[in-house]
Amino acid sequence: MGELETEEQRTRVEIASYLRELADQLDRDGPVTLQLGGQQVTFDPSDQITFKLEGESDWSEGDTEAKQSIEFELVWWREAQSAAEGSLEVGR
């Protein structure tokens, strides 16, 4: 098993460009490489993908700001007979 989860500040324009590049990779047949925070991981998604979209806003009494977020999740299954076949390799 492997995981790439990073967080960094980017401008709206930078994020839009990153998402466009991801969309372009999904349009092509073949692997998809994610790069963020100096790390990268490559996936080979199937044709059928579950797309999850979540919008959220958190605010508590006394706060002067509300935290708002958008989360995207793409999920698919692939054949794996062992943990090694199902793992991801996260690199730099």
DSSP file (Angstrom, degrees, kcal/mol; ACC not computed):
  #  RESIDUE AA STRUCTURE BP1 BP2  ACC     N-H-->O    O-->H-N    N-H-->O    O-->H-N    TCO  KAPPA ALPHA  PHI   PSI    X-CA   Y-CA   Z-CA
    1    1 A M              0   0    0      0, 0.0     2,-0.3     0, 0.0    86,-0.2   0.000 360.0 360.0 360.0 145.4    0.0    0.0    0.0
    2    2 A G        -     0   0    0     84,-0.2     2,-0.3    87,-0.1    87,-0.1  -0.967 360.0-165.4-145.5 160.7    1.2    3.5   -0.6
    3    3 A E        -     0   0    0     -2,-0.3     2,-0.5    85,-0.1    87,-0.1  -0.996  12.7-159.7-151.7 142.4   -0.3    6.9   -0.3
    4    4 A L        +     0   0    0     -2,-0.3     2,-0.4     2,-0.0    37,-0.1  -0.965  26.8 154.7-122.5 111.4    0.4   10.5   -1.5
    5    5 A E        +     0   0    0     -2,-0.5     2,-0.3    31,-0.1    -2,-0.0  -0.920  11.5 152.7-139.4 111.9   -1.4   13.1    0.6
    6    6 A T        -     0   0    0     -2,-0.4     2,-0.4     2,-0.0    31,-0.1  -0.875  26.1-151.7-133.9 167.0    0.1   16.6    0.7
    7    7 A E        +     0   0    0     -2,-0.3     2,-0.3    30,-0.1    -2,-0.0  -0.995  22.4 154.9-142.3 132.0   -1.1   20.1    1.3
    8    8 A E        -     0   0    0     -2,-0.4     2,-0.3     2,-0.0    -2,-0.0  -0.988  43.2-102.1-154.8 154.1    0.3   23.3    0.0
    9    9 A Q        +     0   0    0     -2,-0.3     2,-0.3     0, 0.0    -2,-0.0  -0.602  45.7 164.7 -77.7 133.1   -1.0   26.8   -0.8
   10   10 A R        -     0   0    0     -2,-0.3     2,-0.1     3,-0.0    -2,-0.0  -0.952  36.9-104.9-140.9 160.1   -1.5   27.6   -4.4
   11   11 A T     >  -     0   0    0     -2,-0.3     4,-2.3     1,-0.1     5,-0.2  -0.410  35.1-108.8 -79.6 163.8   -3.3   30.3   -6.3
   12   12 A R  H  > S+     0   0    0      1,-0.2     4,-2.5     2,-0.2     5,-0.2   0.893 121.6  52.1 -57.2 -40.7   -6.7   29.6   -8.0
   13   13 A V  H  > S+     0   0    0      2,-0.2     4,-2.2     1,-0.2    -1,-0.2   0.910 109.1  49.0 -65.0 -43.2   -4.9   29.9  -11.4
   14   14 A E  H  > S+     0   0    0      2,-0.2     4,-2.2     1,-0.2    -1,-0.2   0.903 112.5  48.0 -63.6 -41.3   -2.3   27.3  -10.4
   15   15 A I  H  X S+     0   0    0     -4,-2.3     4,-2.7     2,-0.2     5,-0.2   0.918 110.3  51.5 -65.9 -43.3   -4.9   24.9   -9.1
   16   16 A A  H  X S+     0   0    0     -4,-2.5     4,-2.2     1,-0.2    -2,-0.2   0.905 110.7  49.0 -60.2 -41.4   -7.0   25.3  -12.3
   17   17 A S  H  X S+     0   0    0     -4,-2.2     4,-2.2     2,-0.2    -1,-0.2   0.905 110.9  50.0 -64.5 -42.2   -3.9   24.5  -14.3
   18   18 A Y  H  X S+     0   0    0     -4,-2.2     4,-2.1     1,-0.2    -2,-0.2   0.916 112.0  47.4 -62.2 -44.8   -3.1   21.4  -12.2
   19   19 A L  H  X S+     0   0    0     -4,-2.7     4,-2.6     2,-0.2    -1,-0.2   0.857 109.9  53.3 -67.3 -35.2   -6.7   20.1  -12.5
   20   20 A R  H  X S+     0   0    0     -4,-2.2     4,-2.6    -5,-0.2    -1,-0.2   0.918 108.9  49.2 -63.7 -43.0   -6.6   20.7  -16.3
   21   21 A E  H  X S+     0   0    0     -4,-2.2     4,-2.2     2,-0.2    -2,-0.2   0.903 111.5  49.3 -63.2 -41.1   -3.4   18.7  -16.6
   22   22 A L  H  X S+     0   0    0     -4,-2.1     4,-2.3     2,-0.2    -2,-0.2   0.929 111.3  49.6 -62.0 -44.9   -5.1   15.9  -14.5
   23   23 A A  H  X S+     0   0    0     -4,-2.6     4,-1.9     1,-0.2    -2,-0.2   0.901 109.5  51.7 -61.3 -41.5   -8.1   16.0  -16.8
   24   24 A D  H  X S+     0   0    0     -4,-2.6     4,-1.2     1,-0.2    -1,-0.2   0.904 109.6  49.7 -62.3 -41.0   -5.9   15.8  -19.9
   25   25 A Q  H  < S+     0   0    0     -4,-2.2     3,-0.3     1,-0.2    -2,-0.2   0.901 109.7  51.0 -64.5 -40.3   -4.1   12.8  -18.5
   26   26 A L  H  < S+     0   0    0     -4,-2.3    -1,-0.2     1,-0.2    -2,-0.2   0.843 105.0  57.8 -65.6 -32.7   -7.5   11.1  -17.7
   27   27 A D  H  < S+     0   0    0     -4,-1.9    -1,-0.2    -5,-0.2    -2,-0.2   0.832  98.9  71.9 -64.9 -33.0   -8.6   11.8  -21.3
   28   28 A R  S  < S-     0   0    0     -4,-1.2     2,-0.6    -3,-0.3     0, 0.0  -0.511  92.8-112.1 -83.5 152.9   -5.6    9.8  -22.7
   29   29 A D  S    S+     0   0    0     -2,-0.2    -2,-0.1    15,-0.0    -3,-0.1  -0.761  81.3  43.4 -82.8 120.1   -5.4    6.1  -22.4
   30   30 A G  S    S-     0   0    0     -2,-0.6    13,-0.0    15,-0.2    -2,-0.0  -0.903  93.3 -14.5 140.4-168.2   -2.7    5.2  -20.0
   31   31 A P        -     0   0    0      0, 0.0     2,-0.4     0, 0.0    13,-0.2  -0.174  47.2-143.7 -70.4 160.0   -1.2    6.1  -16.7
   32   32 A V  E     -A   43   0A   0     11,-2.8    11,-3.2    -6,-0.0     2,-0.5  -0.992  11.5-156.9-122.9 128.1   -1.9    9.2  -14.7
   33   33 A T  E     -A   42   0A   0     -2,-0.4     2,-0.4     9,-0.2     9,-0.2  -0.930   2.7-161.3-111.9 127.0    0.9   10.9  -12.7
   34   34 A L  E     -A   41   0A   0      7,-2.9     7,-1.8    -2,-0.5     2,-0.4  -0.882   7.9-174.5-103.7 135.0    0.2   13.1   -9.7
   35   35 A Q  E     +A   40   0A   0     -2,-0.4     2,-0.3     5,-0.2     5,-0.2  -0.996  17.0 144.8-131.1 128.9    2.9   15.5   -8.4
   36   36 A L  E >   +A   39   0A   0      3,-2.3     3,-1.4    -2,-0.4   -31,-0.1  -0.920  64.8   4.5-162.1 135.0    2.5   17.7   -5.4
   37   37 A G  T 3  S-     0   0    0     -2,-0.3     3,-0.1     1,-0.3   -30,-0.1   0.819 128.2 -55.5  62.5  32.4    4.9   18.9   -2.7
   38   38 A G  T 3  S+     0   0    0      1,-0.3     2,-0.3    54,-0.0    -1,-0.3   0.558 118.7 101.5  78.4   6.9    7.9   17.4   -4.3
   39   39 A Q  E <   -A   36   0A   0     -3,-1.4    -3,-2.3     2,-0.0     2,-0.3  -0.848  48.8-169.2-119.6 159.0    6.4   13.9   -4.4
   40   40 A Q  E     -AB  35  91A   0     51,-2.9    51,-3.0    -2,-0.3     2,-0.3  -0.993   8.6-175.1-146.2 154.3    4.8   11.9   -7.2
   41   41 A V  E     -A   34   0A   0     -7,-1.8    -7,-2.9    -2,-0.3     2,-0.4  -0.988  16.1-143.1-145.5 143.8    2.8    8.8   -7.7
   42   42 A T  E     -A   33   0A   0     47,-0.5    47,-0.3    -2,-0.3     2,-0.3  -0.931  17.5-175.1-114.2 133.1    1.6    7.1  -11.0
   43   43 A F  E     -A   32   0A   0    -11,-3.2   -11,-2.8    -2,-0.4    45,-0.0  -0.789  21.9-148.5-117.0 160.2   -1.8    5.3  -11.3
   44   44 A D        -     0   0    0     -2,-0.3    -2,-0.0   -13,-0.2   -11,-0.0  -0.718  28.4-160.0-127.2  82.1   -3.3    3.4  -14.1
   45   45 A P        -     0   0    0      0, 0.0   -15,-0.2     0, 0.0     4,-0.1  -0.224  13.1-121.9 -66.6 149.7   -7.1    4.1  -13.7
   46   46 A S        -     0   0    0      2,-0.2    32,-0.1     1,-0.1     0, 0.0  -0.244  29.3-105.1 -76.3 174.3   -9.7    1.8  -15.2
   47   47 A D  S    S+     0   0    0      1,-0.1     2,-0.6    -2,-0.0    -1,-0.1   0.854 108.6  62.3 -71.7 -34.8  -12.3    3.2  -17.7
   48   48 A Q  S    S+     0   0    0     29,-0.1     2,-0.4     2,-0.0    29,-0.3  -0.844  70.0 171.8 -97.0 119.0  -15.1    3.1  -15.1
   49   49 A I        -     0   0    0     -2,-0.6     2,-0.5    27,-0.1    27,-0.2  -0.980  31.7-131.2-129.7 136.2  -14.3    5.4  -12.1
   50   50 A T  E     -C   75   0B   0     25,-3.2    25,-2.5    -2,-0.4     2,-0.6  -0.775  24.9-154.5 -84.4 127.8  -16.5    6.5   -9.2
   51   51 A F  E     -C   74   0B   0     -2,-0.5     2,-0.5    23,-0.2    23,-0.2  -0.920  10.0-171.2-109.5 120.8  -16.4   10.3   -8.9
   52   52 A K  E     -C   73   0B   0     21,-3.2    21,-2.4    -2,-0.6     2,-0.4  -0.940   2.6-175.8-113.7 131.5  -17.1   11.8   -5.4
   53   53 A L  E     -C   72   0B   0     -2,-0.5     2,-0.4    19,-0.2    19,-0.2  -0.994   2.4-178.4-128.6 130.6  -17.5   15.5   -5.0
   54   54 A E  E     -C   71   0B   0     17,-2.4    17,-2.9    -2,-0.4     2,-0.4  -0.994   9.5-170.0-134.3 129.7  -17.9   17.2   -1.6
   55   55 A G  E     +C   70   0B   0     -2,-0.4     2,-0.3    15,-0.2    15,-0.2  -0.953  18.5 174.9-114.3 138.6  -18.4   20.8   -0.7
   56   56 A E  E     -C   69   0B   0     13,-2.5    13,-2.6    -2,-0.4     2,-0.4  -0.991  21.0-166.9-147.2 148.8  -18.3   21.9    2.9
   57   57 A S  E     -C   68   0B   0     -2,-0.3     2,-0.5    11,-0.2    11,-0.2  -0.982   8.9-167.5-138.2 127.0  -18.4   24.9    5.1
   58   58 A D  E     +C   67   0B   0      9,-3.3     9,-2.3    -2,-0.4     2,-0.3  -0.956  16.0 158.3-116.5 129.2  -17.4   25.0    8.8
   59   59 A W        -     0   0    0     -2,-0.5     2,-0.3     7,-0.2     7,-0.1  -0.985  16.5-164.4-146.6 139.5  -18.1   27.9   11.1
   60   60 A S    >   -     0   0    0      5,-0.4     3,-2.6    -2,-0.3     5,-0.1  -0.915  39.2 -83.4-124.0 152.5  -18.4   28.0   14.9
   61   61 A E  T 3  S+     0   0    0     -2,-0.3     3,-0.1     1,-0.3    -1,-0.0  -0.265 118.0  22.3 -51.1 129.3  -19.9   30.6   17.3
   62   62 A G  T 3  S+     0   0    0      1,-0.4    -1,-0.3    -3,-0.0     2,-0.1   0.193  92.6 126.4  94.7 -16.0  -17.3   33.3   17.9
   63   63 A D    <   -     0   0    0     -3,-2.6    -1,-0.4     1,-0.1     3,-0.1  -0.425  48.5-157.7 -72.2 150.7  -15.3   32.6   14.7
   64   64 A T  S    S+     0   0    0     -3,-0.1     2,-0.3     1,-0.1    -1,-0.1   0.420  77.7  40.8-105.3  -2.7  -14.6   35.5   12.3
   65   65 A E  S    S-     0   0    0     -5,-0.1     2,-0.5    -7,-0.0    -5,-0.4  -0.981  70.6-138.4-140.8 153.4  -14.1   33.2    9.3
   66   66 A A        -     0   0    0     -2,-0.3     2,-0.6    -7,-0.1    -7,-0.2  -0.947  20.5-132.4-110.1 133.1  -15.7   30.1    8.0
   67   67 A K  E     -C   58   0B   0     -9,-2.3    -9,-3.3    -2,-0.5     2,-0.4  -0.754  29.5-174.5 -83.8 122.1  -13.5   27.3    6.6
   68   68 A Q  E     +C   57   0B   0     -2,-0.6     2,-0.3   -11,-0.2   -11,-0.2  -0.919   4.6 175.7-119.3 145.6  -14.8   26.2    3.2
   69   69 A S  E     -C   56   0B   0    -13,-2.6   -13,-2.5    -2,-0.4     2,-0.4  -0.986  25.0-152.8-148.7 156.5  -13.6   23.3    1.1
   70   70 A I  E     -C   55   0B   0     -2,-0.3     2,-0.4   -15,-0.2   -15,-0.2  -1.000  19.6-168.1-125.9 129.0  -14.1   21.3   -2.0
   71   71 A E  E     -C   54   0B   0    -17,-2.9   -17,-2.4    -2,-0.4     2,-0.4  -0.975   4.1-166.6-122.8 133.7  -12.9   17.7   -2.1
   72   72 A F  E     -C   53   0B   0     -2,-0.4     2,-0.4   -19,-0.2   -19,-0.2  -0.927   6.9-178.3-113.3 139.8  -12.6   15.5   -5.2
   73   73 A E  E     -C   52   0B   0    -21,-2.4   -21,-3.2    -2,-0.4     2,-0.5  -0.982   9.9-166.2-140.7 130.5  -12.1   11.7   -5.0
   74   74 A L  E     -C   51   0B   0     -2,-0.4     2,-0.4   -23,-0.2   -23,-0.2  -0.964  14.3-174.4-113.2 128.7  -11.8    9.3   -7.9
   75   75 A V  E     +C   50   0B   0    -25,-2.5   -25,-3.2    -2,-0.5     2,-0.3  -0.983  11.9 154.5-130.0 134.7  -12.1    5.6   -7.0
   76   76 A W        -     0   0    0     -2,-0.4     2,-0.4   -27,-0.2   -27,-0.1  -0.963  32.1-123.9-149.0 164.9  -11.6    2.5   -9.1
   77   77 A W        -     0   0    0    -29,-0.3     2,-0.3    -2,-0.3   -29,-0.1  -0.868  22.5-175.4-112.8 145.5  -10.7   -1.2   -8.6
   78   78 A R        -     0   0    0     -2,-0.4     2,-0.1   -32,-0.1    -2,-0.0  -0.979  34.8 -95.1-137.0 152.3   -7.9   -3.1  -10.2
   79   79 A E        +     0   0    0     -2,-0.3     2,-0.3     2,-0.0     0, 0.0  -0.402  47.1 165.1 -66.5 138.7   -6.9   -6.7  -10.1
   80   80 A A        -     0   0    0     -2,-0.1     3,-0.1     1,-0.1     6,-0.0  -0.890  24.8-175.4-156.7 124.3   -4.3   -7.6   -7.4
   81   81 A Q  S    S+     0   0    0     -2,-0.3     2,-0.3     1,-0.1    -1,-0.1   0.507  78.4  23.9 -96.1  -7.8   -3.3  -11.0   -6.2
   82   82 A S  S  > S-     0   0    0      1,-0.1     4,-1.3     5,-0.0     3,-0.1  -0.957  84.0-104.7-149.8 166.2   -0.9   -9.7   -3.5
   83   83 A A  H  > S+     0   0    0     -2,-0.3     4,-0.6     1,-0.2     3,-0.2   0.872 119.9  57.1 -60.7 -36.8   -0.2   -6.6   -1.5
   84   84 A A  H >4 S+     0   0    0      1,-0.2     3,-0.7     2,-0.2    -1,-0.2   0.889 105.7  49.2 -63.5 -39.5    2.7   -5.8   -3.8
   85   85 A E  H 34 S+     0   0    0      1,-0.2    -1,-0.2    -3,-0.1    -2,-0.2   0.767 114.9  45.5 -71.2 -24.2    0.5   -5.8   -6.9
   86   86 A G  H 3< S+     0   0    0     -4,-1.3   -84,-0.2    -3,-0.2    -1,-0.2   0.418  95.1 101.6 -97.1   0.9   -2.0   -3.5   -5.2
   87   87 A S    <<  -     0   0    0     -3,-0.7     2,-0.4    -4,-0.6    -3,-0.0  -0.394  61.9-135.0 -89.0 163.0    0.5   -1.0   -3.8
   88   88 A L        -     0   0    0     -2,-0.1     2,-0.7   -45,-0.0   -85,-0.1  -0.868  10.5-138.6-110.3 147.3    1.5    2.4   -5.0
   89   89 A E        -     0   0    0     -2,-0.4     2,-0.5   -47,-0.3   -47,-0.5  -0.931  16.2-162.1-109.2 114.1    5.1    3.6   -5.2
   90   90 A V        +     0   0    0     -2,-0.7     2,-0.2   -49,-0.1   -49,-0.2  -0.830  20.2 170.6 -95.5 126.4    5.4    7.2   -4.0
   91   91 A G  B      B   40   0A   0    -51,-3.0   -51,-2.9    -2,-0.5    -2,-0.0  -0.720 360.0 360.0-128.7 178.1    8.6    8.8   -5.2
   92   92 A R              0   0    0    -53,-0.3   -51,-0.1    -2,-0.2    -1,-0.0   0.350 360.0 360.0-108.8 360.0   10.3   12.1   -5.3
